């Protein structure tokens, strides 16, 4: 029997998706991890990967049509497999003779370049995406995965063909300032993304009683460590952004109540610490998620965060990038911001706002000295997180950043 390909839930709020185009045609061979189609959601255009190998037997939802989350959009199976119809009867899916015939479509749609069969066999989907984004030639990379497959760790120290833009290091992963676009007078319909942001932010401030706590962090030791790490192989791309991600995960592990959320009148306690990085894109915001940050090394956090943010900025997040977050980080440090508060992402219990690192006078051992100070403000949902919990969380973030050796625990 053929396997159903269902419309996946590609973000926490997704209810349905529109098929923009099919990368594969009926009758095409499909390997696990191959891209089947591109889908438009309320946040971004995302790709659907196949979790089965075989033949694309039937496309149920054509390009240009919409399907609800969980509904079948296609079938994948072996040649000659049957497909169940709505009335539970079955019909022959596709025969070998049909596969050998060219598949025609009513409209000629330019297809994106797809890696060759040999590339598919040699690299994981994530490795292919990282290679494409960083202009890395996979044919020159030695794979260490099963059967010589190239995986993400194989690309960590591979130099891209073009030099990437130098990243802002003083703040967590956030988009650089975007070029302002001219505003036309009068009323302009909101884009799909901007309309979604408007509804979710209204929902958050209406339903979540926000409570704010602020602290100041001396970043002198963190900055010294960053300079030392620059000289160590494999740590060249680790920066203050990644310190803050690890410090947040450290604090959430110490104070797990801040990693919780209010859900259906109950306290929801997730099993893992998945941090969302609020990232500015051309027409709004995306929040790519880094999973199990507390269990990742600092080097792995840097690698995962860089890849996820770059995919979001390029408008090509993966199917798992935008869902599953338990806590988020918002950053405006690159804009010379002294202090601000952030709105909680619906479905989560808190968000950390990170401001600029500034030289400021402080009193140390009875003397006035200059230190690099950064202000942090946590916003929490007061229905499930009290002020003391928020204060303890900030104490642990401060502890990890002022004693950065804790980031390696």
N, C-alpha and C positions, 0 to 999 in steps of 0.2 A: 504494500500500500504506500502511496506517495505521502510525503511529509508536507504539512501545511506551513507556509511562511505567513506569519501573522504580522499585522501592523504593530510594531513595538512602541512602548511608551518611552520616548526619547528624552523627555524631561519630566520633572515632577508634576507639572500642570497640564501636560499634553492630553487632550481628549481625542483628537483625530489628526490625521496628516494627509497632505495632498501629494500624490505621486507626480513629481516634476518630470522625471524621465526614467526609463528602464535602461540600465547599462547592459543587461543581458536580454537576449531575445528568446522566445520559445524555441526549444530544441537545442539551445546552447549547453555545453558542458559546464558544470558548476563545481568548484572545490570549496571546502569549508574555509570561510574567511573571505571569499570573493565578494566584491560589491555587487549587489543585485540592482539597486535602484537609488535614486536621490529623492528625498522627501522634504516637503516644505512644512515646517511647524510654525507655531506662533512666535518662536524665538529665533530660529535659524534654519538653514537648509542642511539636512543631515543625510548621511548615507546608511543604507540598510545592508548588513552583511549576512551572508548565508551561514547557517550553523549546520548545514547538511551538504553532502557531496552527491553528485549524480547529474541529472539533466533537468533544466527548467522546463517542466512539462506543460504548465498552464499559467498564464497571467490572468488573474481574476479582476484586478483593478487596473485599468489602462492609464497611461500617462494623461495627466490633466484632471483625473478624478480623485475624490477624497474617500478615505476609509476611517472608521472608528478604531481606536486602540483595541487590540485583541481580535480584530476581524481578519479573516484570511485575505491575502492579496495575491498569493501565487502558490504553486505546488512544485516541489522538487522531489525527484525519485529516480528509479532506474528505468531504462527503456522498457516499455510495455506495462509499467505499473498502472494501476487504476486510481481514479480520483473520485472521492465520495461527493455526491451532489447533495443539495439541500434536503431532498426527500430520502436521504440515506441509501439511495441506489448508487450503483457504480457504473463507470463507463471507462473504456480504454483510454488511456491518457495520450500516448503518442507512440507511433511505431517507428521502427528503424528506417523505413523508407521515407517517412515524413521528416525525420531528422536530417536526412541527406539532402532534402530540398531546401533551397534558400528561403528564409523567412522574410516576408515582406511586411511593411508597415504602411498605414495610410498616408503618412507624412514622412518626409526625409528629415530626420533629426540628427544634427551633428553629434557624434558620440565622443565622449572624452577619451583621451589616450588611456589604455589599460595596460598594465604591466604584462609582459610576455608570460607564457606558461612556465618557462624556466624560473622566472622571478617569483611567481606565485609559490612554486615548490620550495624556493630557497629562503623566503622571508615571511615573517608573520605580518598580519595586517598593520599592526602598530609600527613595526619596523619600516614597512613600505611607506607609511604616511610620514614618518620622521625623515626618511631618506628623501622623499619628494619635497618636503618643506625646506630641508637644509641643503638641497642640491647635492646629495651624496650618491655616488655611483655604487649600487649594490653589488655589481659584478666584481668589484675590487675588495669586498669585505668578506672575511672568513667567518662563517657561521659557527656558533657553539651550541645551538639548540639541537633537538632531535633530528637525526639524519642530516646534520650539517645546516639546519635551518637558521637563518639570520634572525636574531631577536634583538630587542631594544638595547640590551647591555653591550651588544657587539658594536653599536654605533656611538657609544659614549665618547670615545677618544678619536673618532674619525673626523678629519677636517672637511668642511663643506667646500664645494667648488667656488662659492662666492662668500665673501666675508659678511656675516650677519651684522645688523645694526647693533651698535653698542647699547646695552640695556641700562636703564636707570637703576642704580644700586642702592639708593638711599631709602627705598620704600618697597613693600611687597609687590608681587607681580601685578601690574596694572598697566593699562594702555597708556602710551605717551599722549601728550596733548594732540588732539585731532584738529586738522585744519578747519576753521569755522566756515560754514557755508552761508551764502547770502540769504537773508530772510525776506520773503515776499510779503507785501502788505495784504491784509485780509485773512480769511479763514483757509486753512490747508488741512486736508484729512490726515489723521495720524497714520503712520505706517503700522503694519501688523505688530512689529516688535514694540514700538512706542506705545501703542494701545494696550498691549499686554502689560508693559511696565506700569502704565498709569493705573490700570485696574488692580494690579497686585500691590502697588504701594498704597493705594487707597484702602485696600483690604487690610493691609498690615497696620496702618496707623489707626484704623477704625476698630479692629478686633483686638490688637495686641496692646495692652497698657505698658508702654515703654518706660523703662527706668534706666538711668544713666550713671555710670561711675567712671571717673577719670584719674589717671596717675601719670607721673613723669618718670622716665627711665633714663638712667645714665648709660649711654651707648659707647663709652670710651673703650671698654674691654672688648666689646663686640667688634668695633672697628679695627682694633689692633689684631684680633684673631683673623678677621677677613683679610688684612694685608699679609699675614703670615701664610694663610691658606692659598693665596694666589701663586705662591712659589711651589706648591706641592702638586705632583702629577695627579690628575683626576679631580682636583678641587678648583681648577682655574675659574670655572663658571659659577661656583657657589658664592652667593653674596648675601647682603643683609636681608634681602627679601626672603630668602630661604631660612635664615635664622629666625625670622618672625613666625614663619609657618611652623617650624619645629618647636619654638617656644610656646605657641598657641596650643599645639597638640600636647606638649608637656603639661601645660596648665589644665587642660581639659581632662587629662588622665588623673591629675591630682584633685581636681574639683569636677567630677563627672556630672554633677547636677546641672552645670551650665551647658552641657552637651545635650540636654533634654529639651522637649518641646511639649506644648499643649495640643492634644489631638483628640477630637470627639469627646470632650469633657473629661479626658483622662491624661495622666502623665505618660508621655512616650519616651522610653529610654532606649536609644539605638545601641547596637552591639559594637559599633566601631566609631572611630573619629574620622570623619570625611570632611575635609575643609574646602569650602567654596571660595574661589578667588574672584572677587567682583572686578570685571574687566570691561573697560570702555571700548566699544566698537563704533562704527560710523554712525549708526542711528539709534544707539541706546547702550544697553549693558547685557553682557552674558556672564554667567557664573560657572566656569569650568570647575570640576570637583576633583580633588586629589584624595584618594581613598587610603584608609589605614595609615595616616601620616605618623602616628605614634610608633608604628612598627617599621617605618622606613628609615634608612640611614640618611644623614644630611645630604650626602651625595645623590642618593636616589630621589629625595625630595626635590633637589635642584633640577634633576633631569626630568622628572614627571611634571613639575610645575612649568618649566620652560616650554615643554612640548605642548601641554594642554592650553596654555595661554596663547601660544603662537597659532595653534589651530583655531582658537576662538577669534583672534584678530583677523585671521585669513578667511573667516566665515566658513570653516570646514571642521567643526567639532565632530568627534566621533559619537556613536549612538549612546555611549555611556558617560560622556563628558558632562552632561547638563543635568544629571539626576543623582539622587542619593546623598546630597550634602546634609550634614548635621549642624554645621556652624560656618559662618562666613567671615571673610576679612575684606574690609574696604580701605582703600588707600588713596590719599590725596597729597602725599608727601612731595611729589614732583612739582606741585603747584605752589610751593612755599606756603603751605597752610599750617597755622600754628595749632589749631584745635578744631574738631568738628564732631558731630554725632551722625550715626548712620541708621537707616531704617532696617528693621529685621526682615529677612527674606521669609515670606509665609511658609509655614511648615517647619521652621527652625525656632530655637529659643533665644538666640543671641547673635550679635555681629560685633566685630572689633574694628574700630576706626583708628587708622594709623596716620599720624601727622608727620611733618618734616623733622629731620634731625637738625637742631640749631645749637650753635655755641651760646651758652648762657652762663652767667655767674652763679656759683653755688657755694655753700659753706661746707668746708671739709677740714676736719680736725681744728676747728676754730679759726680757719683762714678762708678768705674768699678766693676761689680759683675758678677757672673757666672749664666747663665740661660740655660734651656733646649730649644734649638733652632731646628726647623724643616723647611727645605726649600720646597716650593711648586712652581711648574712651570705649568702654563696652556698653552696648545697648542690650538689655535683656527683657524678656516677656515676664512681667511681674506676676502673672497668674501662676507661674511654676518656678520662677527663679527670684529669690529675695536679694536684697541689697548686700547682705553679708556674703552670700554665695558669689555674687559678682565681684565684691571686694577681694575675696580670697583668690578667685580666678586671676584677677589683675596682679595680685601679689606674686603668684607663681609665674606669670609671664615676665614680670619684672625680674624675679629671681633668676630665671633662665637666661635672660638677655644680659644681665649684669654679671652673671657667672657663666659664661657661654660654654664652659666645659660640660655643663649639664645637657647641652644639646647633643652630646655624643653618647649619652646613656641609653 
